[in-house]
C-alpha cells in the first residue's frame, strides 16, 4: 500500500489533465474502466469521474484534493493499470499479480489535451441534481438526477429548447401564463416546460396540451396527475378546429405535420398570443405547388426542390408572422447531425412598423408569384383581416 501511495504521489506532483484506470482484476468489479478529467467551472477546478459499465456511464465530480484518495481506493485492489497525462508528461503505471508496481514516464507536450476556457461546465437551466420526474421517466435522468450518458444529446436538446423559451420569458415579469401546446404527442417536452415555468421561474401557469389520439390524451392526463401538475391538462382535438375563448400567452407547436403548423400559427395570431414557438415538420404544401419559369434550376431536381420548398415554407411563415405584428426569428433547434428538421420559429408580439410589415408581406407575394405558391397561412390570415 505504501509503494502504491508513493507512486501515485509521484504522478500527482505534476498537474494531471486526465487519468484512465483499466484492466479489472476480476469480473465482480462493477466498472470496466474509470476516467478522471480535469474540469473548471465558476467555483474553480475539479475532476469529473466517468465510470463505465457495459451499457452505461455514471458521472461523479470530486474536488481536486480528493483525487489521491480516490485513486488509491481504485488501484488498491480492483485494477491493474493506470494511465495519466499531465501537460508535460505521460505516465503508465501497472500492478503485477504479486502487487509489484511498475511506473513508466516520458516527456510529452499534452497542452492541447485541455483548454480550460472551453472546458467550463455549461450552465444548463435544467441542471444535474434536480429531481425532474419527466426526465427520469424519459430515461434522461437517473432517479438521483444524474444524466445517463447515452441520453446526453437528448438532455442538451431539451435544455436548448428551454433556453430558447427562457430568452423570451426573462424579458418580461410574468406572474401568470396561459400556454397551449398543439400536437403535444407523448408530451415529455410539455411536462418539462411546465416544470421549468412553475418550479424554476415560479410562474402561475395554466397549460393545455392538444392531440388527436385519445389514448395519448388519457395517458398524459394520468401522468400529470401522478406528478401533481395540477394546472396542466390534455384535451382531444384537432388544431384546425380548436376553439379557445380566453387569453393565450404562449403557443407551442412541435412537429405539427404540413399545414397543421399553419393552423396553429393562425390560431396563435388570432388569439393575439404574446409568444409563439414552432418546430415545423413535413412541409409538403409548397413542394406540391412549386413551379417556376425563371428558376427552373430549383425545380429540376426532386431532392433540391423538396429541400428548397421546405425552407421557403418556413421563410414565408416567418414573414407572415412579421406582417401580423411579431418579431420573428428562425433558430437552429436540433443539430443537423440529428435531424434535417432543425428549424424553430420563435415569434414575440412587438411594435412592428407598418413599413416593415408591408415589406415582409411584399416579399411573400414576390415568392408566390415566382413559384406559383398558395400558402395556407396567408389565406387564413387574409380571411380574418389579420394582415
N, C-alpha and C positions, 0 to 999 in steps of 0.2 A: 504493500500500500504506500510505503514511504517513497519507493522508487517512482511509482506512478504519480504521486503528488509532485515530486521534484521535476519530473519530465513535463507535466502539464504547466507547472510554474515557469519552466524554461521557455515553453512555447508562448505563454501569455506575457512574457517580458516585452514582446512586440504587440502592437495594436492589431488584433486579429479581425479580419474582414469577414471571413467565412470559415466554418468548420463542418465537415461531414463525418459522421460516425456510422460505421457499417460493419458487415461481416458478423452476424449474430453468432453467439456461442452455441445456443440451442434454439429449437423451434418454439419453445414456450415463451421466449421473449416476444413481447407484443408487437414491436415496431421493426420493420425491415431495416430502416435507416433513419437517422435523425440529422437534420440540418440546423445549423446556427448561423444567422446572418445579422451583421451589424446594421442597425437602422437608426434613424433620427427623427424625432418629432419636436413639437414646441417645448416639451419638457426636458429634452436632451437625448442622449444616446442610450440605446438599449439593444438587446439581442432578441430577434424573433426566432422561435423554435418551430420547425416543421417536422412532425413525427408521422412517418409513413407506414400504413398497413398495406395489405394487398390492394384494397379498394378505396381507402380514404386517407386524407391527410388531416392531422389535428394540429392546431396552432396554439402557441403559448408565447407570451412575452415575459422576459425577465430583465432585471436591472443588470448593468454591466458587472457590478461587484458580486453577482450571484453565479457568474459563468464558471469559475473554477470548481465550485462545489457541485454544480450540475454535471460538469464533465467527469469529475471523479465518480459521481454516482453512476453514470452510464458505463464508464470504462472499467470499473472495479470488478464487474462480474458478468456483464451482458454482451460486450462486443470486443472484437479483436483488433479493429483498425480505426484510426482516426487521421483524417487529412485536414490540414489547416493552412490558411493563406493569410499572410499579413501584406502590407503594402510593399514590403521589400523581400519577403522570403516565402518559400513553400516548405511545409513540414509534413512528414509522413511517419506516423507512429504505429507500430504493430506490437501486439502482445502474443507471445508464444503459448503453446499448450501448457507449458510449465510455469507460465506467468512472467517470463523474462521479457523486458521491454526493449525494443529497438527504435531509435529515433533517427530519421534522416532529415537533413536540412540543406536547401540550396537557395542561393540568391535568385531573386526574380522580381521584376518590376510589375507588381499587380495593381498599380494605382487605377488602372482602367476598370478594375472589377467593381469599383464603388464610386459613386458620385453622390455624396450625401444630400446635395441640394435636390437631386431627383429621387432620393430615397425617402423623402419625408412622407409620413403617413397621411394619406388623404383624409381630409376632414369630412367624412360622409355624414349626411343628415341622419340616415338610419345606421347607427353605429353598432359594431360588435359589442355584445354585452347587454344590449336591450332585449328584453323578452317580448318579441313581436310575434304573436301567435300565427298570423297569416304566413310569415316567412318560415316558421317552424313547420307548419302543415305543408307548405310548398316544398320543403326539403332543402331550403336555402340555409337556414339556421339549425343548429343543434338545439336541444332543449335548454342548454346553458347560454344560448345566444351567440354561439360561435359560427362563423361562416364555414360551410362544408366546401372543401377545396374544389370539388368538381362542379360546384354551383357558383363559383366566384364571378364568372361572367354575367350570370343572371343577377347576382347581387349588385354588380356595378350598373347593369342596365336599369334595374328598379330604382337605384339611387339617382341615376341620371334623369329618369322620369320625374322623380320627386323634386330634384334640383330645378328642373325647367319650370315646374309649378311654383316652387318656392321663390323664384326670381320675381314672379308677379305678386305673390302673397305678401312678401315683405315690403312692397311698395305702398301697401295700404294697411290701415289699422283695423282689420276686420274683427268684429266681435261675434258676428253670426254669418253663416253662409248656407245657401241652398245649392246643392250640387246634383246635377243629373248626369248619369253615366249611360249613354246609349250603346246597346250591343255589348253588355258587360261580360257575357260569356262566363267562363269559370271564375272571373272576378277577383283573382288574387290581387291585382293592382287596385281594384276598388277598395278592398279591405285595408290594404297598405296605405292608400290615400286617406281613408277615414282615420286610421291610427295617427298618421302624420298631422292631420288638421286638428284632431281632438287632443291627442296626448302630447304632441310636440309644440304645436302652435297655440294650443289651448283656446281654440275657436269653437263656439257652439255651432254644430253642423246638423243640417237635415240633408241626407243623401238618399237618392233613389237610383237603383240600378234597373235597367230595362233590357229584356231579352225575349226572343221568340220561343225559347224552349222551356216548356213547363217544368220538366224535371230539374233543369238548371236553376230555375227561379226558386223552386221548393228547397233544393239543397242549399242555395245561397242564403235564404232566409233562416234555415236551420243553423247554419254556421254563424250568422250574425247574432242569433240568439245565444248560441254557445259562447261566443266571445264577449257577450254583454254589450254589443254595439247597438244600443237602444235606438239611435236615430239614423240607422241605416236599414233600409228595407228594399226588397226587389219586387218588381211587377212584371207581369206578362204583357207584352205589347210590341207593336210594330213602330219603328221610327217614323215611318211615313204618316201614320195617323194618330200619333200620341198627342193627347190634349193635356195641357197643364196651365192652370189659370193664375197661379201665384207667381211671385217674383222668382227669378232664377239668376243666381250669381255666377255660376260656373257650369259649363257643359263640357263633358269628356266624351270623345268618341274614338275608340281604338280599334282599328282594323275592321271598321264597318265596310262591307263589300260594295264596290262600284258606286252607284248613285245613292246608296244608303247614307254615305258620308254627306252628300249634298243636302239630303232632307234633314240630317242632324244639324248642319251648319245653318240651314234656313230657319229651323226652329229656334236655334240659339240667337240668331239675329232678330227674329220676330219677338222673342221674349226680352230683347234688349239686355242679354246676358253680359255681365262685366268681363268675363274671361271665357275663352274657348281654347280647348286643347284637342287636336285631332291628328290621329295617325291613319291616313287613308290606305285603302287596300284594293287591289283588283280593279284598277281604273280602266274598264273596258269601253266606256261610252265614247271617248274621243277616238280610240283605236278603230271602232266600227264605222265612224263617220269620216275619218280623215282622208281628204283628197286635196291635191294641190297641183296647179299647172306650173307655177314658177319654182316651187321647191320639191319637185318630184324625187330628188335625191333622198328626202326623208321618208318617202312612202314606198320607195323602190324595193327595199329590203325589209322583210317582215319583222325581224328581230329589232331593227333600228326603229321602225315605225312604232312598235309596241312600247319601247322604252321612251322614245320622244313623246309619244301620246300621253304616257303616264306622267311625265314631268310637266307637260303642258297643262294637263288636268289640274295639277296642284298649283301651278303658277296662276291659272285662271281663278281658282278658288281663293287664293291669297289676294289677288287684285280685287275680286268682288267683295271680299271682307273689308278691304280698304275703302272701296267705294261706298260701303254701308256704314262707315264710320269707325273702323277698327284699325289700330296699329298692329300690323301683321308681320310675323317672321316665319321663315321656313328653316327649321333646325334639324341637325342630324340627331336621331334618337338611338338607333342601333347601328353599330359599326357595320360597314359594308361587308365585312367578312362573315357576319352572322346572317344578314338578310338584305336582299336588294330593296326591300320596302323600308327604307330608313329615314323617311322624312316625317317630321312632326310639325304641324301648323299650330303656331301659338298666336292668338289674337286677343287684344285687350281693348275695351271701349276707350276711345280717345277723341280729342278735338281735332279731327282731320279737316283741313281746309277744303273748301269747295273746289278749288283748282286741283288739289291733289286727288280728290275723289273723281273728278272729271277725267283727269289724266289716266288714272287706273282703269276706269271704265272704257276709255277710248283704246287703251292697249288691248283690252279683251276683245273689243269689236274688230280691231285690225287682225287679230289672230283668227277670229271667227270667219272673217271674210276670206282670208288666205287659205284656210284649211276646211272650210265648209262645216264648222262645228255648230252644234246646237246644245249649249250647256244646260243641264237640268237646273243647276243652282241659279243661273241667270234668269231662266223662265219663272222660277218660283219667286224670286225677289221682285221681278217686274210686275208679276201678277198682284202682289200686295203693296206695290209702290214703295218698296223698301230701298230702292236705289233710283 
